[in-house]
């Protein structure tokens, strides 16, 4: 019987970190493992003997890992990739001053400052700046990246962000997942209830009708969207086919967890003030908890999210960069380093949260987030001999090989 033909054969690894738990190993590591790919999909992960016995490798391109590690691409499930300008002056001032003191100095700050800069940005400049960030994220191993709108707060400016996201998805090998976050804040020139009406009756139907987004998100917190407003926005999204996500409990306890359960939210993100009891209810409902260690670090959060409580509750934990102008973080490596040292995760737990957890937060597991038969061939190759060195070498990007949907973007040098 003729064997199936492979197009790509990855060999020479010290181990393959599949992120598919086996025999008590949460990372499903395969010592000296190999990966065979046909088209965009993984055919076999196993020993060289196993792969060669099952497949015809005669025409396959061979990629040698040269003793490094092979792992799934990262899934960054919470970013604000598309924005205009920089808030570096604000960020630097807040190192030694309170928010009130920064405001008294007349320094533009917070979401309103970025809204102004994003509205003013020419579409081509917005695209170029966002593409620059995206390309660095991809080169750092993030093969699937979520991108939220939310710095427009008017239909024309939200549309500019969403269309930029669509262009980015066509210009970079990374898969981009679009989320409509018109409910990120409130514009200053429209009463809040009127703006919610615009979101529900005009902006969400348009974004969904133009297929510019897959998810609908809301910033539910003190000073932002109330529970009633959050429900209205997310129900409108659901009615137009946009699945719910929630920025929740970042700076206050909102009680939005029950709403997340009621509406079948895919994820609840931030979780700084979410209680263990609420986490258990979210776990039972299958809501993924997205932790944002870099945000907590960047703002010197008084109550960093409790990653151990999330895992102890039974929730699936995802890690994400939360790239935004107040937390300019592009690499999942940095996020994992912070998660292990500041949020008490083991390296294995951090790796699973950056891959499997991220995939579940975007409703894409098991297609991505792990290396297994039938999954997309989104693969990193690291020039380190053992997995633990990824979080041990604090500031070094070890990626020497990158494969997206079976296409070799970068191969290790001999």
C-alpha positions as a printed Julia matrix, in Angstrom:
414×3 Matrix{Float64}:
   0.0    0.0    0.0
   1.35   3.4   -0.99
   2.28   5.65   1.89
   0.93   9.21   2.16
   3.46  11.8    0.98
   4.79  14.49   3.29
   5.74  17.96   2.05
   7.81  18.97   5.09
   9.84  16.97   7.59
  11.21  18.62  10.75
  13.96  16.59  12.34
  17.01  16.97  14.57
  15.15  18.3   17.62
  16.26  17.62  21.17
  12.55  17.36  21.88
   9.19  18.32  20.42
   6.97  20.16  22.9
   3.53  19.24  21.57
   1.41  20.87  24.33
  -0.84  17.81  24.06
  -0.68  16.14  27.47
   0.45  12.5   27.46
   1.35  10.0   30.18
   1.47  12.55  32.96
   3.52  15.12  31.01
   1.38  18.27  30.58
   3.52  19.41  27.64
   3.45  16.06  25.83
   7.18  16.2   25.12
   8.62  13.79  22.55
  12.36  13.3   23.03
  14.24  13.58  19.71
  10.86  13.84  18.02
  10.06  14.73  14.43
   7.1   16.45  12.75
   5.79  15.65   9.27
   3.5   18.06   7.42
   1.38  17.91   4.27
   0.02  21.19   2.99
  -1.09  23.24   5.99
  -1.65  20.3    8.32
   0.42  18.09  10.61
   0.46  14.45   9.54
   2.52  12.75  12.27
   4.46  13.72  15.39
   6.77  11.01  16.67
  10.18   9.41  16.42
  12.05   9.43  13.13
  11.43   5.69  12.79
   7.71   6.09  13.39
   7.34   8.95  10.92
   9.35   7.21   8.19
   7.43   3.97   8.64
   4.09   5.71   8.11
   4.89   8.31   5.46
   6.72   8.77   2.19
   9.37  11.4    2.92
  11.16  11.18  -0.43
   9.9   14.55  -1.72
   9.63  16.33   1.63
  11.62  19.45   2.41
  13.82  18.68   5.4
  14.21  21.29   8.15
  16.92  20.46  10.69
  16.35  21.83  14.2
  20.05  21.3   15.01
  19.37  20.08  18.54
  16.89  22.81  19.4
  13.3   22.58  20.59
  10.21  22.4   18.38
   7.0   23.91  19.79
   3.6   25.24  18.7
   3.25  28.86  17.68
   1.98  31.17  20.41
  -1.65  32.3   20.37
  -1.95  35.9   21.57
  -5.64  36.18  22.36
  -5.91  39.77  23.65
  -4.29  42.7   21.86
  -5.06  46.25  20.77
  -2.78  45.96  17.77
  -4.15  48.85  15.7
  -3.69  52.29  17.24
  -2.2   55.64  16.37
   0.67  57.44  18.05
   2.46  56.86  21.34
   1.84  57.61  25.01
   5.49  57.43  26.04
   5.4   60.89  27.68
   2.46  59.84  29.85
   4.09  56.49  30.68
   7.37  58.11  31.71
   5.6   60.76  33.81
   3.65  58.13  35.72
   6.87  56.51  36.89
   7.2   59.2   39.56
   3.81  60.95  39.55
   0.18  60.09  40.24
  -2.44  60.11  37.52
  -3.85  63.33  39.0
  -0.44  64.99  38.84
   0.01  63.89  35.23
  -3.39  65.33  34.37
  -2.5   68.61  36.09
   0.57  68.82  33.86
  -1.7   68.76  30.81
  -0.26  65.52  29.44
  -2.83  63.66  27.27
  -3.46  60.3   28.92
  -5.44  57.09  28.84
  -7.81  55.77  26.22
  -9.03  59.29  25.22
  -5.48  60.28  24.26
  -5.14  57.27  21.97
  -8.6   57.85  20.51
  -7.51  61.34  19.45
  -4.26  60.08  17.92
  -5.98  57.19  16.14
  -8.66  59.45  14.7
  -5.97  61.82  13.43
  -3.81  59.08  11.89
  -3.95  58.75   8.12
  -5.08  55.22   7.17
  -1.75  54.46   5.47
   0.24  55.57   8.49
  -2.03  53.6   10.8
  -1.49  50.53   8.66
   2.29  50.99   8.46
   2.72  51.46  12.23
   0.45  48.51  13.02
   2.19  46.29  10.46
   5.53  47.09  12.05
   4.24  45.88  15.42
   2.59  42.85  13.88
   5.73  41.74  12.08
   7.74  41.87  15.31
   5.06  39.89  17.14
   5.08  37.24  14.44
   8.88  37.06  14.45
   8.64  36.47  18.21
   6.56  33.35  17.69
   2.95  34.6   17.81
   1.4   32.84  14.83
  -2.22  33.72  15.7
  -3.04  37.17  17.08
  -6.32  38.75  18.13
  -6.8   42.45  17.28
  -9.44  44.68  18.91
 -10.85  47.95  17.69
 -11.9   50.49  20.34
  -9.76  53.55  19.69
 -12.25  55.13  17.29
 -15.5   55.44  19.29
 -17.33  56.56  16.16
 -18.39  54.39  13.26
 -16.0   55.98  10.76
 -13.01  55.62  13.08
 -13.89  52.13  14.31
 -14.27  51.2   10.64
 -10.79  52.58   9.97
  -9.36  50.29  12.65
 -11.31  47.25  11.5
 -10.35  47.75   7.86
  -6.72  48.14   8.91
  -6.97  44.82  10.74
  -8.33  43.21   7.59
  -5.45  44.61   5.54
  -2.96  43.34   8.11
  -4.41  39.84   7.88
  -3.68  39.93   4.14
  -0.13  41.26   4.49
   1.41  39.06   7.21
   1.58  35.25   7.47
   0.09  35.4   10.99
  -3.61  34.66  11.35
  -5.41  37.75  12.67
  -8.66  37.39  14.61
 -10.76  40.57  14.69
 -12.82  41.74  17.67
 -15.18  44.72  17.71
 -14.57  46.76  20.86
 -16.54  49.91  20.2
 -17.5   49.66  23.89
 -13.94  50.35  25.06
 -14.82  53.79  26.43
 -17.3   56.59  25.69
 -16.76  59.49  23.29
 -16.75  62.85  25.01
 -19.25  64.55  22.69
 -22.17  62.08  22.98
 -24.25  61.18  26.06
 -23.39  57.69  27.25
 -26.84  56.18  26.73
 -26.96  57.65  23.24
 -23.61  56.08  22.41
 -24.8   52.67  23.63
 -27.8   53.08  21.31
 -25.42  53.78  18.42
 -23.38  50.69  19.27
 -26.43  48.44  19.46
 -28.43  49.8   16.53
 -25.8   50.9   14.05
 -22.17  50.02  14.72
 -22.49  46.35  15.69
 -24.86  45.5   12.8
 -22.49  47.21  10.34
 -19.34  45.54  11.67
 -21.02  42.13  11.58
 -22.67  42.72   8.21
 -19.33  43.64   6.64
 -17.7   40.6    8.28
 -15.11  42.8    9.91
 -15.21  41.06  13.3
 -15.74  37.64  14.85
 -16.15  38.67  18.49
 -17.78  41.55  20.38
 -16.05  42.88  23.5
 -16.97  45.36  26.26
 -14.92  47.09  28.96
 -17.05  46.46  32.03
 -15.54  48.28  35.01
 -16.05  51.19  37.35
 -16.28  54.36  35.27
 -16.77  52.44  32.05
 -19.65  50.14  31.05
 -22.24  49.1   33.62
 -23.7   45.63  33.81
 -26.87  46.72  32.01
 -24.9   48.46  29.27
 -22.6   45.45  28.93
 -25.57  43.13  28.53
 -27.14  45.34  25.85
 -23.95  45.5   23.82
 -23.11  41.8   24.05
 -26.68  40.71  23.31
 -26.65  42.93  20.24
 -23.4   41.3   19.18
 -24.86  37.83  19.67
 -27.92  38.71  17.64
 -25.6   39.53  14.73
 -23.35  36.49  15.13
 -20.51  38.05  17.17
 -19.53  35.9   20.13
 -18.98  37.69  23.48
 -15.74  38.57  25.21
 -15.48  40.82  28.28
 -12.79  43.11  29.69
 -13.78  42.54  33.3
 -12.85  43.34  36.9
  -9.58  45.06  36.02
  -9.91  47.78  38.65
 -13.07  46.92  40.58
 -15.38  44.02  41.38
 -18.25  44.31  38.89
 -20.18  41.07  39.32
 -20.09  40.59  35.54
 -19.1   36.92  35.85
 -22.73  35.82  36.04
 -23.45  37.75  32.85
 -20.48  36.08  31.15
 -21.97  32.71  32.1
 -25.5   33.67  30.99
 -24.35  34.87  27.58
 -21.85  32.09  26.94
 -18.82  34.37  26.77
 -15.78  32.8   25.16
 -13.44  34.57  27.58
 -13.31  36.95  30.5
 -10.11  39.0   30.56
  -8.11  40.8   33.31
  -9.78  39.12  36.36
  -7.95  41.21  38.96
 -10.99  41.51  41.24
 -12.88  38.38  40.18
 -13.58  36.21  43.22
 -12.74  32.47  43.5
 -16.46  31.66  43.68
 -17.05  33.56  40.45
 -14.1   31.79  38.84
 -15.62  28.42  39.73
 -18.89  29.39  38.03
 -16.96  30.58  34.98
 -15.02  27.31  34.93
 -18.22  25.26  34.98
 -19.53  27.3   32.05
 -16.34  26.84  30.04
 -15.39  30.53  30.03
 -11.63  30.96  29.49
  -9.79  33.31  31.86
  -7.28  35.55  30.09
  -4.51  36.9   32.31
  -2.46  39.94  31.31
   0.79  39.98  33.31
   2.45  42.71  31.23
  -0.44  45.09  31.84
  -0.25  44.5   35.6
   3.5   45.14  35.4
   3.2   48.25  33.21
   0.66  49.99  35.45
   2.17  48.66  38.7
  -1.25  47.22  39.48
  -2.15  47.25  43.19
  -3.83  43.84  42.8
  -2.21  41.72  40.08
  -4.44  38.94  38.77
  -4.12  35.69  40.71
  -3.09  33.06  38.18
  -3.07  30.3   40.8
  -6.66  31.09  41.78
  -7.69  30.91  38.12
  -6.14  27.45  37.72
  -7.36  26.23  41.11
 -10.92  27.18  40.15
 -10.76  24.83  37.18
 -10.78  27.61  34.58
  -8.66  27.31  31.48
  -6.02  30.03  31.71
  -4.75  31.94  28.69
  -1.91  34.44  28.68
  -1.82  37.39  26.29
   0.29  40.48  25.71
  -2.55  43.03  25.83
  -0.4   45.1   23.47
  -1.71  48.67  23.7
  -0.28  52.22  24.03
  -0.25  52.0   27.84
   1.37  48.55  27.82
   3.54  48.28  24.73
   4.28  44.56  24.88
   4.86  42.59  21.68
   6.36  39.27  22.82
   4.74  36.33  24.54
   8.2   35.45  25.86
   8.14  38.53  28.12
   4.61  37.67  29.23
   5.64  34.13  30.16
   8.67  35.37  32.09
   6.43  37.7   34.12
   3.77  35.02  34.61
   6.3   32.62  36.1
   8.13  35.04  38.36
   5.33  37.42  39.43
   2.19  35.28  39.09
   3.53  31.94  40.4
   3.08  29.83  37.28
   5.37  26.96  36.46
   7.06  27.16  33.04
   4.81  24.31  31.87
   1.67  26.14  32.99
   2.81  29.34  31.3
   3.53  27.5   28.05
   0.11  25.87  28.0
  -1.57  29.2   28.74
   0.33  30.84  25.86
  -0.68  28.13  23.39
  -3.61  25.88  24.3
  -5.24  28.52  26.52
  -4.9   31.22  23.89
  -6.39  28.93  21.26
  -9.38  28.22  23.49
  -9.82  31.95  24.2
 -10.27  32.4   20.43
 -12.41  29.27  19.98
  -9.76  27.66  17.78
  -8.53  24.67  19.8
  -7.4   22.03  18.81
  -6.81  23.44  15.33
  -4.01  25.56  16.81
  -2.19  25.7   20.14
  -0.71  22.2   20.01
   1.18  19.92  17.64
  -0.94  16.91  16.8
  -2.22  15.04  13.77
  -4.69  17.13  11.79
  -3.81  20.44  13.42
  -2.42  23.44  11.58
   1.35  23.35  11.17
   2.08  26.53  13.14
   5.52  25.75  14.54
   8.45  27.45  16.28
  12.02  26.17  16.51
  14.13  27.42  19.42
  17.93  27.21  19.66
  17.85  26.06  23.28
  18.47  22.49  24.5
  15.79  22.22  27.21
  12.36  23.8   27.58
  13.02  25.5   30.93
  15.63  27.77  29.32
  12.85  29.68  27.56
  11.84  31.42  30.79
  15.35  31.25  32.28
  16.94  33.44  29.61
  14.95  36.52  30.52
  15.49  38.87  27.6
  16.48  36.72  24.64
  14.36  35.64  21.69
  15.52  32.06  20.96
  13.49  31.6   17.76
  15.58  30.39  14.82
  12.82  28.71  12.83
   9.2   29.65  12.12
   6.6   27.76  10.12
   3.09  29.04   9.5
   0.38  26.82   8.03
   3.06  24.49   6.72
   5.03  27.23   4.98
   8.64  27.7    6.11
   9.0   31.4    6.91
  12.4   31.05   8.53
  14.62  27.98   8.75
  17.43  27.4   11.25
  20.89  28.07   9.87
  23.34  25.15   9.83
